[in-house]
Amino acid sequence: MNPFKRSLVWIRRDLRTHDHRAWSVAEQESEETAVVFVFDSNILKKISNNEDRRLTFIYESLVEIDSQLRAKGSQLIVLHGDPTQEIPQLAQRLNIDAVFTNRDYEPYAKKRDAHVEETLKKAAKKFFSLKDQVIFEADEVKNLSGDYFKVFTPYSKTWRAKVTKQNVEEARVRLKNLIPAKNLQEFSQKLELESVGFKETKNWIKGGCKNAHKLAQDFLKSVKNYKDERDFPALTQGTSHLSTHLRFGTINVRELFRETWGLQNAGALTWQNELIWREFYQMLLSAYPSLPENCFQEKCNSIKWPGTQKDFKAWCEGQTGYPIVDAAMRHFNKTGWMHNRLRMIVASFLTKDLLCSWKWGEKYFANHLLDFDLASNNGGWQWAASVGCDAQPYFRIFNPVLQSERFDPEGVFLKAELPELKKLSLKYLHAPWTATPLELSAYGIELGKTYPHPIVIHAEQKDKAIKLFKS
């Protein structure tokens, strides 16, 4: 006998029908279930671009889920509004006994879920939130003193020592005992982006579980090469491209660890470490919810960043005169995605060369990243700016020219994103200003007209950055 007659599965950043903790438990505990997604008006009203790529990715993923449910005689319930009102109201109208969902660790999500739980409690309904988007939550991996780790390496060692096959077991979903579609139609709005004020876009990566699994399987064939190839943006198969799918939960991190379980090659272990970095940042955000507004290293909150809005604008538009920075930013503006090595380069350049606040860059990325995740984005920017937890030392500053020469040695990525420099000799491609006007003219280039002069001199800015932190 199931404890609950009728339950509701509320999906958010777990847009899949398999290996889903909340859905799995709801099936086991309920005689019948329904599934709902809410286009959260509190989040959507903060998005000014009605062609935001993330909405298309979400939409494509929801269409796939709805199709799978309809194949089983049910359907996805789609709502638009404030979840703190929509979920309790739907639970009341559908005569739901319990709501099951997977935990989210962002500050807004915590407040939202606490509000929903309290409202449901007053209506004598249960609310269950389960661990799903991470292997270990913040309180599960602590140091010997019982405190949160503040350095990644000992965290990752403890994490690896703790993990077992049981931690990554599949949370199986059978897609059975679903409430029939005919009993749900009146409760659902249409599944279309126009109804929530957005337009479909053409993304370089498609939403949905099928696309996530294809990417994963293709990448895993060459995961052994990951350590050697991951830093080269021109190598399209050098990274997994799964960050967006992980962000929206079209694939589960448990599955990725299961797929690489037991592999001892350097590539697989290095890739697993990147997944553990993701858990490290989730732990930090959960343990220190003020991180979106404050530096982890509190003394750094007093830094007066002297960078200008003019330089920030040039950075945003890929007009700094440093090819690797400009190519990265232009590619980012076109696609909403950036290679991890390039993220570090452009973040270092903004904070250490242009001396602009890391918060400016973090916000710009938050508005444009297809794979935007608050914990990882905040953690990455604080790391690059040397103000975060286990951050890059302030005196270690990326030289954009050396980074370009090392990680795009043949200029393949630069030439693809900077057509005005495509004919330039490799000798000058990474630093066009080192060529004479006559040499540039031979390639049809005039600095200041066809391509910008460098807006700063790296060596000078490096000294300024070090003095800024020392002060």
HELIX and SHEET records of a PDB file:
HELIX    1   1 ARG A   21  GLU A   29  1                                   9    
HELIX    2   2 SER A   41  LEU A   44  1                                   4    
HELIX    3   3 ARG A   53  ALA A   71  1                                  19    
HELIX    4   4 PRO A   83  ARG A   93  1                                  11    
HELIX    5   5 PRO A  107  LYS A  122  1                                  16    
HELIX    6   6 ALA A  138  GLU A  140  5                                   3    
HELIX    7   7 PHE A  152  LYS A  162  1                                  11    
HELIX    8   8 LYS A  165  VAL A  168  5                                   4    
HELIX    9   9 ALA A  181  ASN A  183  5                                   3    
HELIX   10  10 GLN A  185  PHE A  187  5                                   3    
HELIX   11  11 LEU A  193  VAL A  196  5                                   4    
HELIX   12  12 CYS A  209  LEU A  220  1                                  12    
HELIX   13  13 VAL A  223  ASN A  225  5                                   3    
HELIX   14  14 TYR A  226  GLU A  229  1                                   4    
HELIX   15  15 SER A  243  PHE A  248  1                                   6    
HELIX   16  16 VAL A  253  THR A  260  1                                   8    
HELIX   17  17 ALA A  266  ALA A  287  1                                  22    
HELIX   18  18 GLU A  298  SER A  302  5                                   5    
HELIX   19  19 GLN A  309  GLU A  317  1                                   9    
HELIX   20  20 PRO A  323  THR A  335  1                                  13    
HELIX   21  21 ASN A  340  SER A  348  1                                   9    
HELIX   22  22 PHE A  349  ASP A  353  3                                   5    
HELIX   23  23 TRP A  358  HIS A  368  1                                  11    
HELIX   24  24 LEU A  374  ALA A  384  1                                  11    
HELIX   25  25 PRO A  400  PHE A  407  1                                   8    
HELIX   26  26 VAL A  412  GLU A  417  1                                   6    
HELIX   27  27 PRO A  419  LEU A  421  5                                   3    
HELIX   28  28 LEU A  426  LEU A  429  1                                   4    
HELIX   29  29 PRO A  432  THR A  434  5                                   3    
HELIX   30  30 PRO A  437  ALA A  442  1                                   6    
HELIX   31  31 HIS A  458  LYS A  470  1                                  13    
SHEET    1   A 5 LEU A  76  GLY A  81  0                                        
SHEET    2   A 5 SER A  30  ASP A  40  1                                        
SHEET    3   A 5 PHE A   4  ILE A  11  1                                        
SHEET    4   A 5 ALA A  98  ASN A 102  1                                        
SHEET    5   A 5 LYS A 126  LEU A 130  1                                        
END                                                                             
